[in-house]
Amino acid sequence: MLNRLILAGEGLNAVLLSSVEAANPSSSSPYRRPSSPHLVPRNSPQAKPMTAARQLILLAAALAGCATDGSYESRPSPSLPPASPQARGAEPPQPLPPPANVVPPPALPRPPLMPLPYPGEREGRATVSRLLPASIADRSGWAADIFTAVAALQIQASPENLCAVIAVIAQESSFQADPVVPGLSRIVWQEIDQRRNRYGIPKVVLDLALLKASPDGRNYQVRIDALRTERQMNALYDDMISEFPSGKTLFGGYNPIRTGGPMQVSIEFADEHVRNKPYPYPRRDGVRNEVFTRRGGLYFGIASLLDYPASYSQMIYRFADFNAGRYSSRNAAFQDAVSRLAGQKLSLDGDLLRYRNGLPVAEASDTQRAILVLQPRLNMSTTEIQGDLKQEKSFAFERTPLYQRLYALADVASAERLPRERLPRIDLKSPKISRQLTTEWFARRVNSRYLNCLSEKGPGT
């Protein structure tokens, strides 16, 4: 190949030089090929200076000698038609279907998501301890039980979540594992007297029964008079139910205290929670007794406060839910939207259905009746509305047609996007409450403690 290129180049050089010399006989080249097969040396007397024109001719000849033959010729790609924008409304080109009888290769599995790093036990306890109030007793014990509960529930151990827990404990028990209830003895005597009247038991008969020695050696009258904490009272009721004739009929399920522990968590909630998630501690007695321990009360309290998904923009709405029931703040805002759209005044208590003993009943609530007024505008049947309302205690309610259609109508009617969260309006009633309190009061009190925890020891400090 190289020899061919050289010969071709030399032949072309000779032709070009002959043509140039014929046109200009006076010109000559230092490398002009003579009759002899050898080139004339540069220092030969025959050698003459090369003109600029001949230099250009030689350069062209050299380039021609480097050209390839036809079999290696490089050709430009055929020009494509100019791209035109896709016609408006035209469908995009569809991919060709795979050939028949060809099995596509299996899709590659997605790599698993890397879990967020979770602090170790030592680091987690240290974080909780840093956020706790300085004056509490058994600081390390509180830090250990709080972090163990958070880790068992797989809740992020962030300053926001930990400060929320700490704020509720401070409000409900001032960091007492078994908080003292003022007037507890009086509360129990009132409940016993109501039960006696209901079943027509003479007072003298009941008084004699209460003089009986109890399992701890004291008689029941003495124990009732000495009651100071919920845990003491819970043990008293258990003994009365098991020791008294017809004790289960008289006192079973009628314990006047419905909440307990350092976070005052609902005992009914604790019973339901253990049916869905394993309890992380060994249990010797019932769930109710666990609520009155520090570890159990914290575990169930933290679960009630944080162990559920919510779309809230601020922690204060979780505090209201902790007091009034999950999703009460969301549902109260929904009731407000129904009230505006239907033009009917509603109680914004967060319950969309009517309940009895924790279960929905057939009797329609005011909220339900107001929604039925809007039925033609919602374009939903009564059965569909009822089915969506039954999801009011779950996160899924926000994705129901009822929720989305009603807010779409209410936003248009109000010419603004209505709030999806608001504090419920509920008066608090309990044998342990001696003054007028509301859910809003509770939520704001806890939220104040929460913000103080964050500002003093939270992020950035």
HUFEN-V889724 format. One record per backbone hydrogen bond with DSSP energy under -0.5 kcal/mol. CO is the residue of the C=O (numbers start at 1). NH is the residue of the N-H. E is the energy in kcal/mol with one decimal. If there is no record, write none. Layout:
BEGIN
co=CO nh=NH e=E
co=CO nh=NH e=E
END
This chain:
BEGIN
co=1 nh=5 e=-2.1
co=2 nh=6 e=-2.3
co=3 nh=7 e=-2.8
co=4 nh=8 e=-2.5
co=5 nh=9 e=-2.2
co=6 nh=10 e=-2.6
co=7 nh=11 e=-2.6
co=8 nh=12 e=-2.1
co=9 nh=13 e=-2.2
co=10 nh=14 e=-2.3
co=11 nh=15 e=-2.1
co=12 nh=16 e=-2.6
co=13 nh=17 e=-2.9
co=14 nh=18 e=-2.4
co=15 nh=19 e=-2.1
co=16 nh=20 e=-2.3
co=17 nh=21 e=-2.6
co=18 nh=22 e=-2.1
co=19 nh=23 e=-1.7
co=20 nh=24 e=-1.9
co=24 nh=27 e=-1.6
co=29 nh=32 e=-1.6
co=32 nh=34 e=-0.6
co=32 nh=40 e=-0.6
co=41 nh=44 e=-1.5
co=44 nh=47 e=-1.2
co=51 nh=55 e=-1.8
co=52 nh=56 e=-1.9
co=53 nh=57 e=-2.0
co=54 nh=58 e=-2.5
co=55 nh=59 e=-2.1
co=56 nh=60 e=-2.2
co=57 nh=61 e=-2.1
co=58 nh=62 e=-2.5
co=59 nh=63 e=-2.2
co=60 nh=64 e=-2.2
co=61 nh=65 e=-1.9
co=62 nh=66 e=-0.8
co=63 nh=66 e=-0.8
co=64 nh=67 e=-1.3
co=69 nh=72 e=-1.6
co=70 nh=73 e=-1.5
co=73 nh=75 e=-0.5
co=87 nh=90 e=-2.0
co=99 nh=102 e=-1.2
co=101 nh=103 e=-0.6
co=102 nh=104 e=-0.6
co=120 nh=124 e=-3.4
co=121 nh=125 e=-2.5
co=122 nh=126 e=-1.9
co=123 nh=127 e=-2.0
co=124 nh=128 e=-2.2
co=125 nh=129 e=-2.7
co=126 nh=130 e=-1.9
co=127 nh=131 e=-1.1
co=128 nh=131 e=-0.7
co=128 nh=132 e=-1.4
co=133 nh=136 e=-0.9
co=138 nh=142 e=-2.1
co=139 nh=143 e=-2.5
co=140 nh=144 e=-2.3
co=141 nh=145 e=-2.3
co=142 nh=146 e=-2.5
co=143 nh=147 e=-2.3
co=144 nh=148 e=-2.4
co=145 nh=149 e=-1.9
co=146 nh=150 e=-2.3
co=147 nh=151 e=-2.8
co=148 nh=152 e=-2.4
co=149 nh=153 e=-1.9
co=150 nh=155 e=-2.4
co=151 nh=154 e=-0.9
co=156 nh=158 e=-1.7
co=158 nh=162 e=-2.7
co=159 nh=163 e=-2.6
co=160 nh=164 e=-1.7
co=161 nh=165 e=-2.0
co=162 nh=166 e=-2.5
co=163 nh=167 e=-2.4
co=164 nh=168 e=-1.8
co=165 nh=169 e=-2.3
co=166 nh=170 e=-2.4
co=167 nh=171 e=-1.9
co=168 nh=172 e=-2.8
co=169 nh=173 e=-2.6
co=169 nh=174 e=-1.1
co=169 nh=175 e=-0.8
co=170 nh=174 e=-0.5
co=175 nh=177 e=-0.5
co=176 nh=179 e=-0.6
co=179 nh=230 e=-0.9
co=180 nh=182 e=-0.6
co=181 nh=184 e=-1.5
co=183 nh=187 e=-2.0
co=184 nh=188 e=-2.2
co=185 nh=189 e=-2.2
co=186 nh=190 e=-2.1
co=187 nh=191 e=-1.9
co=188 nh=192 e=-2.5
co=189 nh=193 e=-2.2
co=190 nh=194 e=-2.0
co=191 nh=195 e=-2.0
co=192 nh=196 e=-2.2
co=193 nh=197 e=-2.3
co=194 nh=198 e=-2.0
co=195 nh=199 e=-1.6
co=196 nh=200 e=-0.5
co=196 nh=201 e=-2.3
co=197 nh=200 e=-0.8
co=200 nh=202 e=-0.5
co=202 nh=206 e=-1.8
co=203 nh=207 e=-2.7
co=204 nh=208 e=-1.9
co=205 nh=209 e=-1.9
co=206 nh=210 e=-2.1
co=207 nh=211 e=-0.7
co=208 nh=211 e=-0.8
co=209 nh=212 e=-1.4
co=210 nh=220 e=-0.8
co=210 nh=221 e=-1.7
co=212 nh=220 e=-1.3
co=214 nh=217 e=-2.4
co=218 nh=214 e=-3.0
co=219 nh=223 e=-1.9
co=220 nh=224 e=-2.6
co=221 nh=225 e=-2.3
co=222 nh=226 e=-1.4
co=224 nh=227 e=-1.3
co=227 nh=185 e=-0.6
co=228 nh=181 e=-2.8
co=229 nh=233 e=-1.9
co=230 nh=234 e=-2.7
co=231 nh=235 e=-2.1
co=232 nh=236 e=-2.0
co=233 nh=237 e=-2.4
co=234 nh=238 e=-2.0
co=235 nh=239 e=-2.0
co=236 nh=240 e=-2.4
co=237 nh=241 e=-2.5
co=238 nh=242 e=-1.7
co=239 nh=243 e=-2.4
co=240 nh=244 e=-2.0
co=244 nh=247 e=-2.0
co=246 nh=250 e=-2.4
co=247 nh=251 e=-2.9
co=247 nh=252 e=-0.6
co=248 nh=252 e=-1.4
co=251 nh=254 e=-2.1
co=256 nh=258 e=-0.6
co=258 nh=267 e=-2.5
co=260 nh=265 e=-1.7
co=261 nh=264 e=-1.4
co=265 nh=260 e=-1.7
co=266 nh=270 e=-1.8
co=267 nh=271 e=-2.2
co=268 nh=272 e=-1.9
co=269 nh=273 e=-2.7
co=270 nh=274 e=-1.9
co=272 nh=275 e=-0.8
co=272 nh=276 e=-0.5
co=273 nh=276 e=-1.5
co=273 nh=277 e=-2.3
co=286 nh=290 e=-1.3
co=287 nh=291 e=-1.8
co=288 nh=292 e=-0.8
co=289 nh=292 e=-0.6
co=290 nh=293 e=-1.7
co=293 nh=297 e=-2.5
co=294 nh=298 e=-2.2
co=295 nh=299 e=-2.2
co=296 nh=300 e=-2.5
co=297 nh=301 e=-1.9
co=298 nh=302 e=-2.9
co=299 nh=303 e=-2.0
co=300 nh=304 e=-2.3
co=301 nh=305 e=-1.9
co=302 nh=306 e=-2.7
co=302 nh=307 e=-0.6
co=303 nh=307 e=-1.5
co=306 nh=308 e=-1.7
co=314 nh=317 e=-1.1
co=315 nh=318 e=-0.9
co=315 nh=319 e=-1.7
co=316 nh=320 e=-1.8
co=317 nh=321 e=-2.1
co=318 nh=322 e=-2.6
co=319 nh=323 e=-1.2
co=320 nh=324 e=-2.7
co=321 nh=325 e=-3.3
co=325 nh=328 e=-1.8
co=327 nh=331 e=-2.6
co=328 nh=332 e=-2.3
co=329 nh=333 e=-1.4
co=329 nh=422 e=-1.3
co=330 nh=334 e=-1.8
co=331 nh=335 e=-2.6
co=332 nh=336 e=-1.9
co=333 nh=337 e=-1.9
co=334 nh=338 e=-2.4
co=335 nh=339 e=-2.8
co=336 nh=340 e=-2.1
co=337 nh=341 e=-2.3
co=338 nh=342 e=-2.8
co=339 nh=343 e=-1.3
co=339 nh=344 e=-1.1
co=346 nh=348 e=-0.6
co=347 nh=349 e=-1.9
co=348 nh=425 e=-3.0
co=350 nh=352 e=-0.6
co=354 nh=361 e=-2.5
co=356 nh=359 e=-1.5
co=359 nh=356 e=-2.8
co=365 nh=369 e=-2.3
co=366 nh=370 e=-2.1
co=367 nh=371 e=-2.0
co=368 nh=372 e=-1.9
co=369 nh=373 e=-1.2
co=370 nh=374 e=-0.9
co=371 nh=374 e=-0.7
co=372 nh=375 e=-1.1
co=374 nh=377 e=-0.6
co=374 nh=378 e=-2.0
co=375 nh=379 e=-1.5
co=375 nh=380 e=-1.1
co=381 nh=385 e=-2.4
co=382 nh=386 e=-2.6
co=383 nh=387 e=-2.3
co=384 nh=388 e=-2.1
co=385 nh=389 e=-2.4
co=386 nh=390 e=-1.5
co=388 nh=391 e=-1.6
co=389 nh=392 e=-1.8
co=391 nh=394 e=-1.9
co=391 nh=397 e=-0.6
co=394 nh=397 e=-1.1
co=395 nh=398 e=-1.4
co=396 nh=399 e=-1.8
co=397 nh=400 e=-1.6
co=400 nh=404 e=-2.1
co=401 nh=405 e=-3.0
co=402 nh=406 e=-2.3
co=403 nh=407 e=-1.8
co=404 nh=408 e=-1.9
co=405 nh=409 e=-2.1
co=406 nh=410 e=-2.7
co=407 nh=411 e=-2.8
co=408 nh=412 e=-1.5
co=409 nh=413 e=-2.5
co=410 nh=414 e=-2.0
co=411 nh=415 e=-0.9
co=411 nh=416 e=-1.5
co=412 nh=415 e=-0.6
co=416 nh=418 e=-0.7
co=424 nh=426 e=-0.8
co=426 nh=439 e=-2.1
co=428 nh=437 e=-0.5
co=430 nh=433 e=-1.8
co=432 nh=434 e=-0.6
co=435 nh=437 e=-0.6
co=437 nh=428 e=-2.9
co=438 nh=442 e=-2.1
co=439 nh=443 e=-2.8
co=440 nh=444 e=-2.3
co=441 nh=445 e=-2.1
co=442 nh=446 e=-2.5
co=443 nh=447 e=-2.3
co=444 nh=448 e=-1.8
co=445 nh=449 e=-1.6
co=446 nh=450 e=-2.5
co=447 nh=451 e=-2.6
co=448 nh=452 e=-1.9
co=449 nh=453 e=-2.2
co=450 nh=454 e=-2.1
co=451 nh=455 e=-2.6
co=452 nh=456 e=-2.3
co=453 nh=457 e=-2.3
co=454 nh=458 e=-1.7
co=458 nh=461 e=-1.5
END
